[in-house]
Amino acid sequence: MTRGVPVTPPPLALASSPQRCDALLRVSAKARAIARFFIAVGAPSAAAWLFHRLFIEGRAFELTTDIVGWPAVGAFDIYQLFWPYYLTVLFVPPAAALLYHLLGRAWPNSAWPDDSTNDAPRDDAEPTGALLLASQVARALAAGAVIGVAVSLIDPTGSTRFWLDVAVGALGYTALVGGVALTRGAAAAARVNAVGACFSFVAVGAASSLTAMTVGSTGVRHAYDWFPLWLTALAVIVAAGATAWRLSRATTLAQLRAIERDALIFIAAPVAVFVCTAALPGALPDFDVYHHGELLVVTQLLADGGFPWRDIVPIHGVFTDGFEGLLGYAAFGPTAWGATSAYSMFLVPLCWASNLVLLGVMLRRAPLLFATAVVAVLSGTFGELAQHRFLLMPWVLLTMLALLDRFTWLRAAGFAAALFFGNVLVPELAYLVPAAAFALIAFEASRREAGSPWLGAFPRTLAVAGCSLVLLAGWLVFLAAHGAAGDFVRYYTTFARGHALTGGLPLGGFPGELQDYGWRPTRLWFNVLFPPAIVLLAAWYVVARLRSKKPLAAHDALIAAVAIFAALYYQKLLSRADPSHIALAMSPSAPLIFYAPLKLGELFRHVWARRALHAAVAVAVVMTAINSNKSPVASRLAAVPSSFTRTVEGPPVLERLGWSSPALNARAAPWVELGRFFDAHLAPGERVYDFTNRPGVIHYLLKRPPPSKYFHASLAVRPPTQLAAIAELERARPRLVVFDHPTEAFVWDGIELHVRHHELASWLLRTYRPFATVAGNLVYARNDDPAPALPGALAASRECTWGFSPRFLELGLERGPKLTLGEPAVLPADTQLEGLLLNITAARDDKVELVDGAVVVASFEVTAGGPHVYRLRLDGCPRFATRSRRALSLRHDDAVRLDDVWALHRLR
């Protein structure tokens, strides 16, 4: 320092460092962006939660309905499940988008994802050098592993040396491809591996040649060659020819490797998954008289020439309830075992293979995520998501993707046809219509140039709409020519309404169902929460994309359609929240488990960050596979060769059952006895009405055709459908009705059939009388049948247990005279008493019984408080209808006070 010379202090580091200043500003912008996003999402979410706590949760359950289901019988507020979902999916996304927009005015430069991250560069570059060699080895090993599976299926000792055969096949094939690479170069190796992948179909042929059932008592082997040698050769020739044609047009190594990749993704991987997930079932250990019966009756009627909707109502659609069984008939013979075998042998593997084809298109540039999906399928991690109702959905989506990629009238017609006939075969795909419409409109709207005419901006949408209208008109004309047009339309108007009140259950079903299904609580909540979470993620992504004024990519529009479908179909879960329906509702979202990480990776600017995310997903799936499977994955796969051969102890218990366990003999004996009874009292082929929900016994095993298209009672839940079934029964006039069975009558929620189907039960009890009790079956005969009732005809008669439903039901009965039933009272024979209307005040929830002497005719539950009005229907109760003189009283304890009681009778 020099004396007398002022010293200027150094400037602050921030002022002297423009680069650091810019960095801080960038950090500040990113912080604003993150805060803006979480405030926009968090505030509406908190508002929805607060609204639910204040106005929904804990409110009194009020309901007026004509449907008897668990919500009415159990006083279960089904809407407690719907309200949180609607608030989350319908309120939160638009509110978050609006708040995000408003915050953007106060915080400029706070968009997230911003322009750079939203279009982050993809890691699409072809590898070179050592990476190219490693990639080629990995691809050869993948194709070779499938060939190794074929070797294990051909090897007579493959069931004990599966992994050795796979290793020999994979390493030998890789050595061949490696030798070509060393001598002829990478291009030649890619050609050889692409064509070699087409030989994966040999594994399917080998599995087919193994498929057989051996009778242990005789040693006779029954073979089922469902994919014969000529079909195997044809598949290989077609696939190899198409691949060779593509290879002949390729001019660069990148193009050759792309064709090689496609052969692995679209041929080798689906074939491997099909072979490794297919399994021939063993002998039937049991026979589900209801669920098996749904499939078997529709299958048999279709095989006999019946026309869907006119002659039979396939409640789940023709594909699920009919074509599945016909496929089993064709492959394994016309038995219950044959029809049901199609599920595990063909439909489950085809579900996985179809979804892998769709994922192969979506994840072409993310091989690790695609490989993770393959591992998840092979390990059985998400086994419950293989729902064959959605087997056609990936193919419908692929036709949509083709249309999004390039518009032609042929592609538009193809997508319209796939969507339309997918709906015809599987009615639940109807939710895909609005989902696809929204995705198409959003896709084309995002590409409209400013100032261009609106009408000309939607060629795809208009073309699909036009083709769909033509298809619909043609289809209705075709149905009308077969007398089924009205029934087809009525199917949608009948079964789409009131589903929540028909089958609504608490989340997870009744106690014990989760344990029976094999789910842990974490699996339950994953399947419950993933669909709405993915819907919110898709909504955020689409809104962010459109706000950045960038057109939607074809894949993004496709996934938007899937997310909207999942959002709409989620009502299925809410309407019946037992484990099987939770898995069903989760199934359409399954491909998004692996596609969502790809889109989330686009938030990261750096390739290594995206790869790290994909790796984390892969590790999570592998760990889930290890922890969720009771047996090691390697052991499960080692059993592939033995999954196509089964042994049964002896001949079928019943001819129409097919291969069946001897344990079924005890169950089959009463069925045989009932069949002999029918043969003794009815002409061959004479119709019988089954009111016990056992179509598998009455209509399939005993060969008694149904007198109505509503071939089991559960098809007629809503009163209008019950009246339609009654009209058909009045025309058919079956002589006998199987009215009840104390243990085998099928109910899914404990509600007796004469309670649930009260209108139909009332007509049956007016038109038929007790005739005989046969092997537990209460058989009724028409009133005009002169045959006298056989001894013990009323042995199986049961009371009507109404639960809380009289509080909520509208019965369509007219109020009659006021009654006094506090003490036993004998009613005149001409009293029109078909129900009771009661005003009741109760100090607590309690039970009231209607008693005739010492016999309980009906019972119901009352809720605390009041006075409340209860409507108790009696004319559908067998114990009430079969008594000509009634000495009735109402039995209850002191907590219940009867204020008034009136008679109810039918409107005449």
Residue pairs with C-beta under 8 A, 6 or more apart in sequence:
1 7
10 16
13 20
14 20
14 21
29 109
29 110
30 112
32 107
32 109
32 110
33 110
33 111
33 112
33 114
34 112
35 110
36 100
36 103
36 104
36 107
36 110
36 112
37 100
37 112
39 99
39 103
40 96
40 97
40 99
40 100
40 103
41 92
41 96
41 540
43 95
43 96
43 99
44 91
44 92
44 95
44 96
44 99
45 88
45 92
45 96
47 95
48 84
48 87
48 88
48 91
48 92
51 87
52 83
52 84
52 87
56 80
56 83
56 84
57 80
59 77
61 75
61 76
61 77
63 71
63 72
63 501
63 808
64 808
64 810
65 71
65 72
65 498
65 501
65 808
65 809
65 810
66 718
66 719
66 809
66 810
66 811
66 812
67 498
67 501
67 502
67 717
67 718
67 719
68 717
68 751
68 755
68 756
68 757
68 758
68 802
68 805
68 809
69 501
69 502
69 503
69 504
69 717
69 749
69 751
69 756
70 76
70 503
70 504
70 505
70 749
70 751
71 77
71 78
71 500
71 501
71 504
72 501
72 803
72 804
72 805
72 807
72 808
72 809
73 749
73 751
73 755
73 802
73 803
73 804
73 805
74 803
74 804
75 803
75 804
75 807
75 808
75 861
75 863
76 504
76 505
76 506
78 500
78 501
78 504
78 574
78 575
79 500
81 504
81 507
81 574
81 577
82 500
82 571
82 574
85 532
85 570
85 574
88 532
88 536
89 532
89 535
89 536
89 567
89 570
92 536
93 536
93 539
93 540
93 543
96 540
97 543
100 543
101 547
103 110
104 110
104 111
111 547
111 548
112 544
113 544
113 602
113 603
115 548
116 605
117 602
117 603
117 604
117 605
118 544
118 545
118 548
118 550
118 602
119 550
119 602
120 601
120 602
120 603
120 604
120 605
120 610
121 607
122 365
123 365
123 607
123 610
123 611
124 365
126 132
126 253
126 254
126 257
127 134
127 135
132 186
133 181
136 177
136 178
136 181
136 186
136 189
136 190
136 193
137 174
137 178
139 193
139 260
139 261
139 264
140 173
140 174
140 177
140 178
140 189
140 193
141 170
141 174
142 264
142 268
142 269
143 173
143 177
143 193
143 196
143 197
143 200
143 263
143 264
143 268
144 169
144 170
144 171
144 172
144 173
144 174
144 177
145 166
145 169
145 170
145 272
146 197
146 200
146 203
146 268
146 271
146 272
147 169
147 170
147 173
147 196
147 199
147 200
147 202
147 203
148 165
148 166
148 167
148 168
148 169
148 170
148 173
149 165
149 166
149 169
149 203
149 272
149 275
149 276
149 640
150 169
150 199
150 200
150 202
150 203
150 206
151 158
151 165
151 166
151 168
151 169
152 158
152 161
152 162
152 165
152 166
152 169
152 640
152 641
153 203
153 206
153 207
153 209
153 210
153 275
153 640
153 641
153 644
154 206
155 161
155 165
155 641
158 165
158 641
159 639
159 641
159 642
162 637
162 638
162 639
162 640
162 641
163 634
163 638
173 196
176 192
177 189
177 192
177 193
177 196
178 189
180 188
180 189
180 192
181 188
181 189
186 253
186 257
187 253
187 256
190 253
190 256
190 257
190 259
190 260
191 247
191 256
191 260
193 260
193 263
193 264
194 243
194 247
194 256
194 259
194 260
194 262
194 263
195 240
195 243
195 244
195 247
195 263
197 243
197 260
197 263
197 264
197 267
197 268
198 236
198 239
198 240
198 243
198 263
198 267
199 236
199 240
200 267
200 268
200 271
200 272
201 232
201 235
201 236
201 239
201 267
201 271
202 232
202 236
203 271
203 272
203 275
204 227
204 232
204 235
204 271
204 274
204 275
205 227
205 228
205 229
205 231
205 232
207 227
207 275
207 278
207 644
208 224
208 225
208 226
208 227
208 228
208 232
209 225
209 229
210 641
210 644
210 645
211 223
211 224
211 225
211 226
211 280
211 345
211 644
211 645
212 221
212 222
212 223
212 224
212 644
212 645
212 646
213 221
213 222
213 224
213 280
213 645
213 646
213 647
213 648
213 659
214 220
214 221
214 222
214 645
214 646
214 647
214 648
215 221
215 222
215 647
215 648
215 649
215 650
215 651
216 647
216 648
216 649
216 650
217 649
217 650
217 651
224 280
224 331
224 332
226 331
226 332
226 345
239 263
239 267
243 259
243 263
243 267
246 259
247 256
247 259
250 256
250 258
250 259
261 364
261 367
262 360
262 364
265 356
265 360
265 364
265 370
266 357
266 360
269 356
269 360
269 370
269 374
270 352
270 353
270 354
270 356
270 357
271 353
272 374
272 378
273 349
273 352
273 353
273 356
273 374
273 377
273 378
274 349
274 350
274 352
274 353
275 349
275 640
276 378
276 637
276 640
277 348
277 349
277 352
277 377
277 378
277 380
277 386
278 344
278 345
278 346
278 348
278 349
278 643
278 644
279 344
279 345
279 643
279 644
280 341
280 344
280 345
280 643
280 644
280 645
280 646
281 337
281 340
281 341
281 344
281 345
281 646
282 646
282 647
282 648
282 659
283 337
283 646
283 648
283 649
283 659
283 660
283 661
284 336
284 337
284 340
284 657
284 658
284 659
284 660
284 661
284 664
285 661
285 663
285 664
286 661
286 663
286 664
286 667
287 336
287 657
287 660
287 664
287 667
287 696
288 696
289 693
289 694
289 695
289 696
289 697
289 744
289 746
290 693
290 694
290 695
290 696
290 712
290 714
290 746
292 336
292 340
292 696
293 694
293 695
293 696
293 697
293 699
293 700
293 712
294 315
294 316
294 321
294 695
294 712
295 320
295 321
295 322
295 324
295 325
295 339
295 340
296 325
296 336
296 339
296 695
296 696
296 700
297 312
297 695
297 696
297 699
297 700
297 706
297 711
297 712
298 312
298 314
298 318
298 321
298 322
298 325
299 321
299 322
299 324
299 325
299 326
299 328
299 329
299 339
300 325
300 334
300 699
300 700
301 311
301 312
302 308
302 312
302 318
302 322
302 325
302 326
303 326
303 329
303 334
306 312
307 482
307 483
307 484
308 314
308 318
308 322
308 484
309 479
309 484
309 487
309 488
309 491
309 709
310 482
310 483
310 484
310 487
310 709
311 709
312 709
312 711
313 487
313 491
313 709
313 710
313 711
313 715
314 320
314 321
314 322
315 321
315 495
315 715
316 389
316 426
316 427
316 428
317 389
317 424
317 425
317 426
317 427
317 428
318 424
318 425
319 389
319 391
319 392
319 425
319 426
320 388
320 389
320 426
323 425
324 339
324 342
324 343
324 347
324 388
325 339
325 340
325 342
327 342
327 346
327 347
328 338
328 339
328 340
328 341
328 342
328 343
328 345
329 338
329 339
331 338
331 341
331 342
331 345
331 346
332 338
332 339
332 341
332 342
332 345
332 658
333 658
335 652
335 655
335 656
335 657
335 658
335 659
336 656
336 657
336 658
336 660
336 696
336 700
336 701
337 652
337 657
337 658
337 659
337 660
338 658
343 388
347 388
347 391
348 386
348 388
350 388
350 391
351 386
351 387
351 388
351 390
351 391
352 377
352 386
354 391
354 392
354 393
354 394
354 395
355 394
355 590
355 591
356 373
356 374
356 377
357 394
357 398
358 394
358 397
358 398
358 591
359 370
359 373
359 591
359 594
359 595
360 370
361 398
361 401
362 555
362 558
362 559
362 591
362 595
362 598
363 369
363 370
363 373
363 594
363 595
363 598
364 370
366 598
366 614
368 611
368 614
368 615
368 618
369 594
369 595
369 597
369 598
369 614
369 617
369 618
370 594
371 618
372 594
372 614
372 617
372 618
372 621
372 622
373 593
373 594
375 618
375 621
375 622
375 625
376 382
376 593
376 594
376 621
376 624
376 625
378 633
378 637
379 625
379 629
379 633
379 636
380 625
380 629
380 633
380 636
381 621
381 624
381 625
381 628
381 629
382 590
382 593
384 517
384 527
384 579
384 583
384 586
385 583
385 586
385 587
385 590
386 587
387 583
387 584
387 587
389 426
389 428
389 584
389 587
390 426
390 429
390 587
390 588
392 418
392 422
392 425
392 426
392 429
393 422
393 429
393 432
393 588
394 591
395 418
396 415
396 418
396 419
396 422
396 429
396 432
397 558
397 561
397 562
399 411
399 414
399 415
399 418
399 419
400 415
400 418
400 419
400 436
400 439
400 440
400 558
400 561
401 554
401 555
401 558
402 411
402 414
402 415
403 411
403 412
403 414
403 415
403 460
403 464
404 440
404 443
404 460
404 554
404 557
404 558
405 554
407 459
407 460
407 463
409 463
412 460
412 463
412 464
412 467
413 463
413 467
415 464
416 463
416 464
416 467
416 468
416 471
417 467
417 471
419 429
419 432
419 433
419 436
419 464
419 468
420 468
420 471
420 472
420 475
421 471
422 429
422 432
423 429
423 430
423 432
423 433
424 475
427 491
427 492
427 495
428 569
428 572
430 492
431 565
431 568
431 569
432 561
432 565
434 564
434 568
435 560
435 561
435 562
435 563
435 564
435 565
435 568
436 464
436 561
437 461
438 560
438 561
438 564
439 557
439 558
439 560
439 561
439 564
440 458
440 460
440 461
440 464
440 557
441 458
441 461
442 542
442 546
442 552
442 557
442 560
443 460
443 551
443 552
443 554
443 557
444 457
444 458
444 459
444 460
444 461
445 457
445 458
446 545
446 546
446 550
446 551
446 552
447 457
447 551
447 552
448 454
448 457
455 462
476 485
476 488
479 485
479 488
487 709
490 724
494 718
494 720
494 721
494 724
497 718
498 717
498 718
499 571
499 572
499 575
499 576
500 571
500 574
500 575
502 575
502 717
502 718
503 575
503 576
503 748
503 749
504 574
504 575
504 576
504 577
505 576
505 577
505 578
505 749
506 577
507 528
507 577
508 514
508 524
508 577
508 578
508 579
508 582
509 577
509 578
509 579
510 578
510 749
513 578
513 579
514 521
514 524
514 579
516 579
517 579
517 580
519 579
520 628
523 628
524 579
524 582
527 582
527 583
527 585
527 586
528 573
528 582
528 586
530 586
530 589
530 593
531 566
531 567
531 570
531 573
531 585
531 586
531 588
531 589
532 567
532 570
534 563
534 566
534 589
534 592
534 596
535 563
535 564
535 566
535 567
535 570
537 563
537 596
537 599
537 600
538 559
538 560
538 562
538 563
538 592
539 563
541 556
541 599
542 552
542 556
542 560
545 552
545 556
546 552
552 560
556 599
559 592
559 595
559 599
562 588
562 589
562 591
562 592
563 589
563 592
565 588
566 585
566 588
566 589
566 592
569 585
569 588
570 585
572 581
572 584
572 585
573 581
573 582
573 584
573 585
573 586
575 581
594 617
597 613
597 614
597 617
598 614
600 613
601 609
601 610
601 613
601 614
602 610
604 610
604 613
625 633
626 633
629 636
646 659
648 659
648 660
648 661
649 661
649 662
650 662
652 658
652 659
652 660
653 660
653 661
653 662
653 664
653 665
653 668
654 660
654 668
654 671
654 672
654 701
656 700
656 701
656 703
657 664
657 668
657 701
669 775
670 775
670 776
670 777
671 697
671 701
671 702
671 775
673 774
673 775
674 697
674 702
674 738
674 774
674 775
674 777
675 701
675 702
677 772
677 774
677 779
678 686
678 688
678 702
678 704
678 736
681 735
681 736
681 787
682 688
682 704
682 735
682 736
685 703
685 705
686 704
686 734
686 735
687 704
687 705
687 706
687 707
687 732
687 734
688 698
688 699
688 702
688 704
688 706
688 707
688 734
688 736
688 737
688 738
689 706
689 707
689 708
689 729
689 732
689 734
689 736
689 737
689 738
690 697
690 698
690 699
690 706
690 711
690 712
690 713
690 737
690 738
691 713
691 737
691 738
691 739
691 740
691 753
691 754
691 757
691 760
691 761
691 764
692 698
692 713
692 738
692 739
692 740
692 741
692 744
692 745
692 746
692 753
692 777
693 712
693 713
693 714
693 745
693 746
693 747
693 753
694 712
694 738
694 741
694 744
694 745
694 746
695 706
695 711
695 712
697 744
698 704
698 706
698 738
699 705
699 706
699 711
707 728
707 729
707 732
707 733
707 734
708 725
708 728
708 729
708 732
709 728
710 716
710 721
710 724
710 725
710 728
713 753
713 756
713 757
713 760
714 746
715 721
715 725
716 722
716 724
716 725
716 757
716 760
717 756
717 757
719 759
719 812
722 757
722 759
722 760
723 759
725 760
726 759
726 760
726 763
729 763
733 782
734 782
735 781
735 782
735 785
736 771
736 779
736 780
736 781
736 782
737 764
737 768
737 779
737 780
737 781
738 777
738 778
738 779
738 780
739 754
739 764
739 768
739 770
739 778
739 779
739 780
739 878
740 753
740 754
740 777
740 778
740 796
740 797
740 798
740 878
741 776
741 777
741 778
741 796
742 776
742 796
742 798
743 776
744 776
745 752
745 753
747 753
747 756
751 803
752 798
752 800
752 801
753 761
754 761
754 798
754 800
754 876
754 877
754 878
755 761
755 800
755 801
755 802
755 805
755 876
757 876
758 811
758 873
758 876
759 876
760 876
761 876
761 877
761 878
762 834
762 873
762 875
762 876
762 881
764 780
765 875
765 876
765 878
765 881
765 882
766 875
766 881
767 782
767 783
768 780
768 781
768 782
768 783
769 780
769 781
769 782
769 783
769 789
769 882
770 778
770 779
770 780
770 789
770 793
770 794
770 797
770 878
770 882
771 779
771 780
771 781
771 785
771 787
771 789
771 790
771 793
772 779
772 789
772 790
772 792
772 793
773 779
773 790
773 792
773 793
773 794
773 795
773 796
776 796
777 796
778 793
778 794
778 795
778 796
778 797
778 878
779 793
781 787
781 789
794 882
797 878
797 879
797 882
798 878
798 879
799 855
799 856
799 857
799 858
799 859
799 877
799 879
800 857
800 858
800 859
800 873
800 874
800 876
800 877
800 879
800 880
801 858
801 859
801 860
802 858
802 859
802 860
802 861
802 872
802 873
803 860
803 861
804 860
804 861
804 862
804 863
805 860
806 838
806 860
806 870
806 871
806 872
806 873
807 862
807 863
807 868
807 869
807 870
809 871
809 873
810 871
811 835
811 871
811 873
811 904
812 907
813 834
813 835
813 871
813 873
813 904
813 905
813 906
813 907
814 904
814 905
814 906
814 907
815 837
815 902
815 903
815 904
816 832
816 833
816 902
816 903
816 904
816 905
817 902
817 903
818 900
818 901
818 902
818 903
819 825
819 836
819 901
819 902
819 903
820 901
821 836
821 888
821 889
821 890
821 898
821 901
822 889
822 890
822 898
823 889
824 853
824 887
824 888
824 889
825 887
825 888
825 889
826 885
826 886
826 887
827 833
827 885
827 886
827 887
827 888
829 884
829 885
831 903
832 903
832 905
832 906
833 874
833 886
833 903
833 904
833 905
834 873
834 874
834 875
834 904
834 905
834 906
835 871
835 872
835 873
835 874
835 875
835 903
835 904
835 905
836 850
836 870
836 871
836 872
836 874
836 901
836 902
836 903
836 904
837 869
837 870
837 871
837 872
837 901
837 902
837 903
837 904
838 869
838 870
838 871
838 872
838 890
838 898
838 899
838 900
838 901
838 902
839 866
839 867
839 868
839 869
839 870
839 898
839 899
839 900
839 901
840 848
840 862
840 866
840 867
840 868
840 870
840 896
840 897
840 898
840 899
841 865
841 866
841 867
841 868
841 896
841 897
841 899
842 862
842 863
842 864
842 865
842 866
842 868
842 895
842 896
842 897
843 864
843 895
843 896
844 864
844 895
845 861
845 862
845 863
845 864
846 861
846 862
846 892
846 893
846 895
846 896
847 859
847 860
847 861
847 862
847 892
848 859
848 860
848 861
848 862
848 890
848 891
848 892
848 896
849 856
849 858
849 859
849 890
849 891
849 892
850 856
850 857
850 858
850 859
850 872
850 874
850 880
850 888
850 889
850 890
850 891
851 857
851 888
851 889
851 890
851 891
852 879
852 880
852 883
852 886
852 887
852 888
853 887
855 879
856 879
857 874
857 877
857 879
857 880
857 888
858 872
858 874
858 877
858 879
858 880
860 870
860 872
862 868
862 870
862 896
866 899
867 899
871 904
873 904
874 880
874 881
875 881
875 906
880 886
890 898
890 901
892 898
